[in-house]
Amino acid sequence: MKIADGLKLIEDGWIRKPKGFRVRFHKQTEAGVEAGLSPPHEAAPLSSDVTAWRYAWKLWQATQAAAETGAPGALYNITVVDDQDRPFRFYGSGDFETYNPKPVNDGNGTTTGDSNAT
């Protein structure tokens, strides 16, 4: 194998380091359920997955009572995503986690929130 071929193989199989993290969620509003990100795409992402997971957990704790009643402001399907909007594994277990999972139809026939696995 030529070195160039080997380097290409390594590059293709290498684990990419994300450039930042965001918390993705669905928010209950009076009009229905809306998808959201924090911080939004216009803002700088969080630099640490640990910080993002702690932030996600605190959002879940802060809206847990509203989620039990379906009140506006409740957050569902809270998870951490990387800079390419792909779910990121929880640092403590290595599993994909979703706080307060709830099936939500996005209007395109896709239902999210019915599983912690992605």
C-alpha positions as CSV (number, residue, x, y, z in Angstrom):
1,M,0.0,0.0,0.0
2,K,1.3,3.4,-0.9
3,I,1.7,5.9,2.0
4,A,-0.8,8.2,0.4
5,D,-3.4,5.4,0.4
6,G,-2.6,4.5,4.0
7,L,-3.0,8.1,5.1
8,K,-6.3,8.3,3.3
9,L,-7.5,5.2,5.0
10,I,-6.5,6.6,8.4
11,E,-8.2,9.9,7.6
12,D,-11.4,8.2,6.6
13,G,-11.5,6.0,9.7
14,W,-10.3,8.6,12.2
15,I,-12.6,9.8,15.0
16,R,-13.4,13.5,14.2
17,K,-13.2,15.9,17.1
18,P,-16.3,18.1,17.2
19,K,-15.9,21.9,17.0
20,G,-18.6,22.5,19.5
21,F,-21.8,21.3,21.1
22,R,-25.4,22.4,21.4
23,V,-28.4,21.2,23.3
24,R,-31.3,20.1,21.0
25,F,-34.9,19.9,22.3
26,H,-38.6,20.2,21.6
27,K,-40.4,23.0,23.4
28,Q,-44.1,22.9,24.2
29,T,-45.8,26.2,23.2
30,E,-49.5,27.2,23.1
31,A,-49.5,26.5,19.4
32,G,-47.8,23.1,19.6
33,V,-44.3,21.7,19.8
34,E,-41.3,23.5,18.3
35,A,-37.7,22.3,17.7
36,G,-35.0,24.3,19.3
37,L,-31.2,24.6,19.9
38,S,-29.3,26.2,22.7
39,P,-27.2,28.0,22.0
40,P,-28.7,28.8,18.6
41,H,-26.8,28.5,15.4
42,E,-26.1,32.2,15.3
43,A,-24.2,32.0,18.6
44,A,-21.0,30.3,19.5
45,P,-21.4,26.6,20.5
46,L,-20.4,25.3,23.9
47,S,-16.8,24.1,23.8
48,S,-17.2,21.0,26.1
49,D,-19.5,18.0,25.8
50,V,-19.5,17.8,29.7
51,T,-20.7,21.4,29.9
52,A,-23.4,20.7,27.3
53,W,-24.6,17.6,29.1
54,R,-24.8,19.4,32.5
55,Y,-26.7,22.2,30.8
56,A,-29.1,19.7,29.2
57,W,-29.7,18.1,32.6
58,K,-30.4,21.4,34.2
59,L,-32.8,22.4,31.5
60,W,-34.6,19.1,32.1
61,Q,-34.7,19.6,35.8
62,A,-36.0,23.2,35.4
63,T,-38.9,22.1,33.1
64,Q,-39.8,18.7,34.5
65,A,-42.9,19.9,36.3
66,A,-44.2,21.6,33.1
67,A,-43.5,18.5,31.1
68,E,-45.6,16.3,33.4
69,T,-48.6,18.4,32.6
70,G,-47.8,19.4,29.0
71,A,-47.7,23.1,30.0
72,P,-46.2,25.7,27.7
73,G,-42.4,25.9,28.3
74,A,-42.0,22.2,28.8
75,L,-38.9,20.7,27.1
76,Y,-38.9,17.2,25.6
77,N,-36.3,15.1,23.8
78,I,-33.4,17.1,25.4
79,T,-30.1,15.8,24.0
80,V,-26.6,17.0,23.1
81,V,-25.5,17.3,19.5
82,D,-22.2,18.1,17.9
83,D,-21.3,20.8,15.4
84,Q,-22.8,18.7,12.6
85,D,-26.1,18.3,14.5
86,R,-25.5,14.6,15.2
87,P,-26.4,13.2,18.6
88,F,-23.3,13.0,20.9
89,R,-22.8,10.2,23.5
90,F,-23.2,11.0,27.2
91,Y,-19.7,11.2,28.7
92,G,-20.7,9.2,31.8
93,S,-22.0,6.1,30.1
94,G,-21.0,6.3,26.5
95,D,-24.6,5.8,25.5
96,F,-26.9,8.1,23.6
97,E,-29.2,9.8,26.1
98,T,-32.4,11.8,25.8
99,Y,-33.9,13.6,28.8
100,N,-37.7,13.6,29.0
101,P,-38.3,11.5,25.8
102,K,-41.6,12.1,24.1
103,P,-42.8,11.0,20.7
104,V,-43.1,14.2,18.6
105,N,-44.2,14.2,14.9
106,D,-42.3,16.8,12.9
107,G,-44.9,17.2,10.3
108,N,-42.9,15.2,7.7
109,G,-43.9,11.8,9.0
110,T,-40.8,11.5,11.2
111,T,-41.3,10.8,14.9
112,T,-38.6,11.6,17.3
113,G,-38.1,11.0,21.0
114,D,-39.4,7.5,21.2
115,S,-36.0,6.0,22.0
116,N,-32.7,6.9,23.7
117,A,-30.7,5.1,21.0
118,T,-29.9,6.9,17.8
